[in-house]
C-alpha cells in the first residue's frame, strides 16, 4: 500500500483530484489523504509515512513551496509535486530548486498524464529508498571494517607486492 497526501485550499479541487485518481488504474493500492489546511497536513506527516505529496501552489497561509519545504524536513524521502494553474516559469523553477519538486502538474490536469506522473513518482520513491538502504548498509559495513581494523590493525589494509604477494611490516 502506498500513501498519497493531497493539499489544496479549495475543497472542489480536492474532490475533483480525488475523483480523477479513483478513475486511474494503478498496480498497487493507493491510500489517499486529503487536506485543505497546510498545518493539518504537516501534523499528519509527523504521524505516518507518506510516499507522495501533491500540493497546490497558491494557498492563503503558506504557498506550496513553503509547505513542501517544511514537509521535506519531516519526510525527506517522500516525493514532492506541485499542482498549480500558474504557468509562470519562475514559479516552477522556485518549486524545483527550493523544495526539490519532482514534477509540476498544471491545472487543469489530464487523467492519463497525472496517472503516469504518479507511477513515475512512486518509482522514484522506490529508487530513493533503495539508495538509502544501500547507503545504510555501506555505512554499517564501513563501521564494521573500522572496528575490525581497530581490534586487529592491518587486517583490512593489506600491502601487496608487485608479484601479488602479501607484504608484512
N, C-alpha and C positions, 0 to 999 in steps of 0.2 A: 504494500500500500504506500502511496506517495501522498504527501500533503502539499496543497497549494493554498496560499493565502492571497486573497484579493482585497485591495484597498481602493476605495473611491468614495468621495463625499456625496456622490449622487446615487441614491438607492435604485433609481431606474437603470442606471448604467450597470450597477452591480447585478441586478436581476437579469438584465439582458446578457451580460457576460456569463453569468452562471448558466443561463438557458442555452447559450451557444456551446459552452463546454459540455453540457449534458448530451448535446447532439453529436459531439465528436466521438470517434471510436478510438479508444486507447487500449493498448495491450495489457495495461496494468490498472489496478483500482486507484482512482484518484479521489482523495477526500478534499473537498473544497471548503475553506472557511472564508467568510466574507465579513468585512469591516467597513464602516463608514467613518470611523474615527481612528486617526493615526495612533493616538496614545493607547487605545484599547488593543490595536493590532500589535504594538510593541510589547504590551503586557502579555499577550498570548504567545508572542515569540519567546518570551522568557520561560514559558511553561512547557512547550512542545517543540520538537524538531520540525522545521519546515524545509521542504526540498526546493520550492519555487515560490517567489513572491512577485506579484504584479501590482504595481502602484500607479494610481493616477498621478499626473504631474501637478496640475493646478488644484490645490486644496486650501481651505481657509487657515488652518492652524499652522501647518508646515507644508512645504511643497514636496513633491515626490522624491527629489534628490536628497533633501534633508532627512526625510523618513527613511529612505534606503540606506543612507549613511549610518543612521542610528541602528537600523535593522542589521546591517553588516557587522557592527560592533557586537551585537548579541549572537548572531549566527553567520559567521564569515563564510561558511561553506554553502549557504543557500544561494541559488541562482536568482539574480535580481533583474526585473524587467520594468520598463516604464510604459504606461498607457497614456496617450495624450492626443488631443485634437490639434495641438500646436504643430506647425510644420517648420518652426524656426530651427535653423541649423544649430544655433548657439545652445538651444535647449537640449537637443540631442547630444551635442558634444559635451556639455556640462554633465549630463547624466552618465555618459560613458566614462569620462575622466574622473569625476568626483565620487560617484557611487559604484563604479566598476559594473555598470549595467551590461547585461548580456545582449539584450535586444530592446529596441524602441518600437512599440506597437502603436500604429496610428488608429485614431478613431475616425470614422467607423472601421472596424476590423472586418476581415474576411475569415469565415469559419475555417476553411481549409488551411489558410496561411497561419492562423492562430494555432490550429492543431499541430501543424508541422513545427512551428516555433516552440511549442511546449515539449514536443518529443525531443527536439534538439537540446532544449534547456535541461531536460531530465538526463539526457545522455552526457551533457557537460557536467552535471552534478555527479554522475557516476564516475566520470573521469577524474574529477577533483577528489572524490572520496578515495579512489584507488591510489592516486598520487599521495594523498595524506597518509594512507595506510602504509604505503611503500616507504615514505619518509620516516614514519614512526618506527617501522621495522628496522630501517637502516640506522636510525638513531640508537635503538636498543642494541643492535649488533655492534655499533661503534662503542657504546658504553661497555659491553661485554668484553670487546677486544682490549679496551683501555684497562679494564680491571685485570684481565689476564696478563697483560704486559706489566702492570704494577706488581702483581703477585710473582710473576716469573719473567724478569727482564730478559729481553732478547727473543722470547718465544714467538712473538708475532712479527718481529722485524728481523728477517734473515738476510745476511750478506751473502751474495752469490759470487762465485769465481767465474772467470771467463769461460772455463770449461764446464760450468754447470754445477760445480761442487759447492758445498756449503762452507763458508769461511768462518772460523771461530776466532774470537778475540783472545 
